[in-house]
């Protein structure tokens, strides 16, 4: 069991590291305690003025939300928050980016293409995708070219 907990904690740290690089975004880790609300998502924050709640899960498909977590996510969604389940930094980005932009998916696909072409090392793929996503978001938030 400790192995799974460590893996989820590792995923949380990776997501936090990526999200904290984005302009206009603040993110916090919610720590379980007697003061907390059972079932609330792991990460919360604001991105360009919009509140979000992210539940982090291990990559295995068997790692699903509990009924209580589903109920809490639905409460946040009904209150206007952006909500989602993230198994990676890329998934977290795709949840937070508006669907019409799809910047996260574009950036990840572009970075994969760079790896396939041998332009960058596979180890740099996540960092490059994050940098591209940040640039797309910054470009879009400024209304495009000036």
N, C-alpha and C positions, 0 to 999 in steps of 0.2 A: 504494500500500500504506500509506503514512503516513496517508492520510486515514481509512482503516478503523481503524487503531490509535488515532488521535486520537478517533474516534467511540466506540470501546469504552471508552477512558479517560474520556471525558465521561460515559458511562453509569455506569461504576464510581463516579465522584465523586458523581453524583446519588443513587445507591443508598446510598452511605456517608452522605451528608448526611441522607437520610430516616431510615435505620436508627438513626443516632446520636441521634435525638430520642426514641426509644422507651425508656421506663423498663424496667429489667431486661434490657437488651440491650447487649452489647459486640461490636464488629465490627472486624476488621483486614483490611487488604489484604495478600495474599501476593505478594511480589515475586520474580520469577524470578531465580535466581542459581545459582552452582555448589553452594551449600549446600542449595538447595531440591530437592524431589522433582518430577521432570518429570510433568506431567499433573494435578497437584493443582489444585483449584479456586482461583479468584481471591480469594474472600472467605471468611473463617472467623470463628467467634465462638461466643457462647453467648447464648441467649435464655431467660430464666426457668429457667436451669439445664440447658438442653438444647443440646448442641453442634450447630452447623450448618456446612455447606460449600456455597457458592454459586459456580457458574461463570457468569460474565457474558459474554453474547454480543451481537452487533449485532442490531438488530431484523429484519434480512432473514432469511427462512426458510432461505436458503442457508448461513447461519452456524450450523453444526452442531458437535456435539462430535466430537472425534477418537476413534478406538478407545481410545487410551491414556487420554483424559479420561473416557470411559465406564467403563473398568476402575477408575480411581481413585475415581470417584463411587460405584460399586458397592461397593468396599472400605469407604468411609466409611459407606455405608448399612448394610452388614452389621454394622459396628461400633456401630451405634445412632445415628449422626448423622442429622439432617434434611438432605437434599440436594436440589438442584434447579438448573435453569438459569433465570437471570433476564435479561430483555431490557429491564427498566425497574424503577423503584422499586416500582411496584404489583405486578409479578410477584414481586419479592423478598419483599414483605410477604405475599402470598398463599401463598408457600412456607413462611414461618415461622409463620403463624397456623394453629392447628388447624382442620381441615376442618369440624368441627361448628360452629365459630363463624362462619367465613367473613367475619370483620370487614373484611378488606381489600376483598373484593368488594362488601360492603354499603356501605362508605365511598366507594368509587370510583363506584358507581351513584348514591349520594345526591349526591355532588359534581357529577356529570354533570347530574343533574336540576336542581340549583341553577343551573348555567350555562344550561340550556335555558329555565328560568323567568326568567332575567335577574337573579337574586338576587346572583350573583357573576360577576366577569369570568372568561373562559376561562383567563387567565394565573394565576389563583389556584386553579384546580381541584386541582392536585397538592397544594398546601399544605393546602387544606381537607380533602381526602381523607386526608392523613397525620394531621392533627389529629383527625379523627373516628376513624380507626383507633386512634390512641393512647388516646383516651377509651374506646373499646370495650374495648381490652385492659386498661386500668387498672380499668375497671368489673368486668370478668370476673375479674381476678386478686384482687379484693377480695370476691368471692363475691356480687356483685350489690348491691342496695340494702340499706342498714343501717337 
